[in-house]
């Protein structure tokens, strides 16, 4: 796996961790989840900047946000027991399709 994709994947994992803890912090009223929010988002930004050395910002942001949406939705469903309906699944499938189009068909994913 090229390092820019590894950096991007790590950024998405950190962002998902931070966002999941944002839910768990109960509006920053719980200490440890609140600390984990800051650590998650700081890690996400750090690895996102490493990714930007190799890929244009628009493509990086599209991939980062799309993958983050998919992962945090899975966390919401499986950890926080949040319901998801058919229309949400269709929308998320479209996001995954957009990511696939960028990666498989676009030449703009590289500097």
C-alpha positions in Angstrom: 0.0 0.0 0.0 1.5 3.4 -0.9 2.3 5.5 2.1 -0.2 8.3 1.2 -3.0 5.8 1.4 -1.7 4.4 4.7 -1.5 8.0 6.1 -5.0 8.6 4.9 -6.4 5.4 6.4 -4.7 6.2 9.7 -6.2 9.7 9.6 -9.7 8.3 9.0 -9.3 5.9 11.9 -8.2 8.7 14.2 -11.2 10.8 13.0 -13.6 8.0 13.6 -12.2 7.4 17.0 -12.5 11.1 17.8 -16.1 11.3 16.5 -17.1 8.2 18.4 -15.8 9.7 21.6 -17.6 12.9 20.8 -20.8 10.9 21.1 -19.5 9.2 24.2 -18.4 12.5 25.9 -22.1 13.5 26.2 -21.4 17.1 25.1 -18.0 17.2 26.9 -19.4 16.3 30.3 -17.3 13.1 30.6 -13.6 13.6 31.1 -11.9 10.7 29.3 -14.1 10.6 26.2 -13.5 14.4 25.9 -9.8 13.9 26.1 -10.0 11.1 23.5 -11.9 13.5 21.2 -9.0 15.9 21.2 -6.5 13.1 20.7 -8.5 11.6 17.9 -8.9 14.9 16.0 -5.3 15.9 16.6 -4.1 12.6 15.2 -6.5 12.8 12.3 -5.2 16.3 11.3 -1.5 15.2 11.6 -1.9 12.2 9.3 -4.1 14.2 7.0 -1.3 16.8 6.6 1.1 13.9 5.8 -1.3 12.7 3.1 -1.4 16.2 1.6 2.3 15.9 0.7 1.3 13.4 -2.0 -2.2 14.1 -3.0 -4.3 17.2 -3.8 -6.4 18.6 -1.0 -9.8 18.2 -2.8 -9.2 14.5 -3.4 -7.8 13.9 0.1 -10.8 15.6 1.7 -13.3 13.7 -0.5 -11.7 10.4 0.4 -11.2 11.3 4.1 -14.7 12.5 4.6 -16.4 9.7 2.6 -14.5 6.9 4.4 -15.1 8.7 7.7 -18.9 8.8 7.1 -18.9 5.1 6.3 -16.9 4.1 9.4 -18.6 6.4 11.9 -22.0 5.1 10.6 -20.8 1.6 11.3 -19.7 2.6 14.8 -23.1 4.3 15.4 -24.9 1.2 14.3 -22.8 -1.5 16.1 -21.6 0.4 19.2 -24.2 3.0 19.9 -27.1 0.9 18.6 -28.3 3.7 16.3 -30.9 2.8 13.7 -30.2 3.3 10.0 -32.8 3.2 7.3 -32.8 2.2 3.6 -32.3 5.7 2.4 -29.3 6.2 4.5 -27.8 2.9 3.2 -28.5 4.0 -0.3 -26.7 7.4 0.3 -23.8 5.7 2.0 -23.5 3.3 -1.0 -23.4 6.3 -3.3 -20.5 7.7 -1.2 -18.7 4.4 -1.5 -19.3 4.5 -5.3 -17.9 8.0 -5.5 -14.8 7.0 -3.7 -14.4 4.0 -6.1 -14.8 6.3 -9.1 -12.1 8.7 -7.8 -9.7 5.8 -7.1 -10.3 3.7 -10.2 -11.1 6.3 -12.9 -9.6 9.7 -12.0 -6.1 10.8 -12.6 -6.3 13.6 -10.1 -5.6 11.4 -7.1 -1.9 12.2 -7.4 0.1 15.5 -7.3 
